[in-house]
Amino acid sequence: MDKQMYKQLVAEYMRREAKLKQQVLELTMENAELKDMVLDSGGTYAETDGYEVGSPSDYKEDPQLNLFDERPMIYESPDGGKTIYGRRAGDSVREQFNRECD
């Protein structure tokens, strides 16, 4: 890469960075306006990390909903397919499966 090409790349990245900074500023201002609208309409606003939606009770795990183990199965065969073992992702205990012939 020659010096002129390097200068052009740096200039292009600087233009892109300036554009992104402008977009961040616009979104920050829009967010502040939305916060003001919530407060003006009688609502309350609390700072969060941005990941919460709804109330904390919406996120409590209900054991009745966990009817099945959702972890994917991993199948392994150390001998090229003659013997097949399966285990759940994250488990070290595996069980042998019978291979049905076609």
Wavefront OBJ file of the C-alpha trace (Angstrom):
o trace
v 0.000 0.000 0.000
v 1.495 3.304 -1.001
v 1.329 6.559 0.947
v -1.412 8.117 -1.202
v -3.699 5.096 -0.835
v -3.100 5.119 2.913
v -4.096 8.783 3.118
v -7.277 8.087 1.155
v -8.225 5.199 3.445
v -7.617 7.259 6.570
v -9.694 10.112 5.145
v -12.545 7.721 4.294
v -12.507 6.197 7.783
v -12.501 9.656 9.341
v -15.569 10.599 7.255
v -17.329 7.399 8.338
v -16.473 8.030 11.988
v -17.827 11.572 11.795
v -21.049 10.283 10.251
v -21.436 7.653 12.978
v -20.788 10.235 15.700
v -23.534 12.403 14.197
v -25.930 9.447 14.194
v -25.125 8.710 17.849
v -25.789 12.337 18.736
v -29.129 12.317 16.899
v -30.216 9.087 18.583
v -29.168 10.382 22.003
v -31.245 13.515 21.456
v -34.227 11.463 20.243
v -33.938 9.232 23.308
v -33.913 12.294 25.587
v -37.045 13.609 23.869
v -38.794 10.258 24.380
v -37.833 10.280 28.061
v -39.325 13.770 28.366
v -42.538 12.617 26.680
v -42.868 9.744 29.172
v -42.356 12.074 32.112
v -44.704 14.737 30.683
v -47.483 12.188 30.275
v -47.269 11.233 33.949
v -45.149 8.148 33.543
v -42.012 7.316 35.407
v -38.612 6.668 33.988
v -35.807 4.703 35.614
v -32.328 4.243 34.187
v -31.597 0.657 33.199
v -28.918 -1.138 31.282
v -31.269 -1.189 28.296
v -32.108 -4.889 28.340
v -35.187 -4.845 30.574
v -38.646 -4.937 29.088
v -41.656 -5.266 31.330
v -41.605 -5.995 35.025
v -39.155 -8.244 36.885
v -41.921 -10.799 37.458
v -41.993 -11.347 33.690
v -38.503 -12.813 33.963
v -38.954 -15.261 36.811
v -38.410 -18.788 35.596
v -41.516 -20.937 35.852
v -40.470 -24.551 36.531
v -43.718 -25.833 35.025
v -42.649 -24.474 31.644
v -39.462 -26.575 31.627
v -41.074 -29.835 30.555
v -38.245 -30.874 28.279
v -34.489 -30.443 28.269
v -33.945 -27.791 25.583
v -30.224 -28.397 25.221
v -29.269 -29.861 21.851
v -28.122 -33.445 21.512
v -24.563 -34.148 20.420
v -23.993 -37.455 18.688
v -20.515 -38.981 18.526
v -19.078 -42.096 16.964
v -15.469 -42.975 17.780
v -15.445 -45.884 15.319
v -16.783 -44.332 12.126
v -20.467 -45.007 12.739
v -20.495 -48.557 14.095
v -21.198 -47.358 17.650
v -23.138 -44.162 18.263
v -23.152 -42.237 21.544
v -25.342 -39.273 22.427
v -25.190 -36.650 25.152
v -26.783 -33.292 25.894
v -24.683 -30.204 25.242
v -22.720 -29.430 28.399
v -22.949 -32.971 29.783
v -20.012 -35.347 29.983
v -22.105 -38.481 30.503
v -23.096 -40.110 27.254
v -25.333 -43.020 26.385
v -24.988 -45.564 23.622
v -27.650 -45.678 20.916
v -28.583 -48.662 18.787
v -28.042 -48.066 15.109
v -30.930 -49.234 12.991
v -30.020 -50.557 9.575
v -31.713 -49.101 6.490
l 1 2 3 4 5 6 7 8 9 10 11 12 13 14 15 16 17 18 19 20 21 22 23 24 25 26 27 28 29 30 31 32 33 34 35 36 37 38 39 40 41 42 43 44 45 46 47 48 49 50 51 52 53 54 55 56 57 58 59 60 61 62 63 64 65 66 67 68 69 70 71 72 73 74 75 76 77 78 79 80 81 82 83 84 85 86 87 88 89 90 91 92 93 94 95 96 97 98 99 100 101 102
